[in-house]
Amino acid sequence: MGRLSRGCRRCRERRVRCDEGRPSCRRCINRNEVCEGYRDTASLIFRHETDKVIENAQTSHASSSPSSQVSSGASARMRSRSVDASSTSGRRSLLAAQASVDASALAPHEAKGVNTSNTHRWLKVPPPKQMQRPVEEQAVDIFMDKYVLYPCNQTSSPGFLEHLPSMFQEVNNMSGRHALRWSVRAAAYADISKDWLNLLNDAEPYVRLEGMTHEINETCKRARNLLEGIHAGGIPRSTVVHMIQELHSLDQTAVSWRQTPHRSFATVSISDRPDLAAAAEGTTDKIQLHSDIWMAYEWNYHRAARVIFLQQLLTCSRAALEAPDLDDVEEQVLTETVAECISTVRWLADEVLATVPQLFGDVDHMGRPHDCTNGPPRCRGIGGYLLLWPIKIIKGQACATTPEQKERGDKSMI
């Protein structure tokens, strides 16, 4: 195996020696060019040897065949050292054919079970099957429309997916980088087939978490449908009040989902621990200590989902209060629901802000402040990324959080 050059990309292209200077090598500086950087360390350690292994295997198979045994030892050694152009071309064609096979594609019997409904909504009659795109591409289109393209407006939260469509297309042309493409297709298939959760083992914690998220999503759908019914005026007021009470009780049920020992965390008050005041930096008056930042992220994901749902329930309750024919009992129920939704949203916002010090690495899971003499915390980058969505939710203009909470959310991300 030959040794890979550690030089920068420009020097490797010119086949000249590179002094490997950081951030720019001397040759690039002298040429007044931008030094495009160096190879990833992993690529110097791990080599992609698939093509070579296949070539050696086919060569050894050819040498062990009866026709090769008849040939002389010298010619056999020659064939082991070099392969003629025709066999090399054949192997390349085989490798190209293997590379063209997408492992995330559905088998024929699987594709028949996928119902993509009408992906051509602008047509009165769907086009014939021979003119339609493959089922895999239709599933991805539905996924992108549902979770990326249409949700990116002023009244919703796009999350982390804004750049997913372009990344999905680009990765198709990059050898060996199929994980993103496969994961998007898997999510698209799972979204179309709603029965997949019933096939998973509920004893696994991550399966339960997925089930909880699905339940919250379905509850949010019911809230949206209820709001549309209220605006349309086709639902009796007693039914509206009963549905709002039912949705509010479902939110209370969601609280119990996370009351398990392995998801427990400690809460430390800044007034009791003045040494942590610098870590809080005015963002929170208490700090949550989770087992690790991923568990803190799970909690915040759950809290952000509840905030979104409670905002929808709050909108439904306020719209129902505008009905002219409410009796005193119904009006009291709706008024109490509005107050409870606002109070819960603000409490959830404080809970999210209490995780900021640990997610940024200023405090570890034992409540010890970070030693700045060792440089910045290692988890600060990923911790900040994991906070983007929850902070975006509680900072939203329509969110029932207080202006002071929105300000603290802004401050936490500076």
Secondary structure, DSSP 8 states (H G I E B T S, - for coil): ------S-HHHHHHT------SSS-HHHHHTT--------HHHHHS---HHHHHHHHHHHHHHTSHHHHHS-HHHHHHHHH---HHHHHHHHHHHHHHHHS-TTS--HHHHHT-----S-TTSSS---GGGS--HHHHHHHHHHIIIIITT-STTS--TT-TTHHHHHHHHTTSTT--HHHHHHHHHHHHHH-TTGGGGS-TTSHHHHHHHHHHHHHHHHHHHHHHHHHHHHT-S-HHHHHHHHHHHHHHHHHHHHTT-SGGG--EEEETTT-GGGHHHHTTS-SEEEE-SSHHHHHHHHHHHHHHHHHHHHHHHHHHHHHT-TT--HHHHHHHHHHHHHHHHHHHHHHHHHHTTHHHHTTSB-TTS-B--GGG-S-TTHHHHHHHHHHHHHHHH-TTS-S-HHHHHHHHHHT-
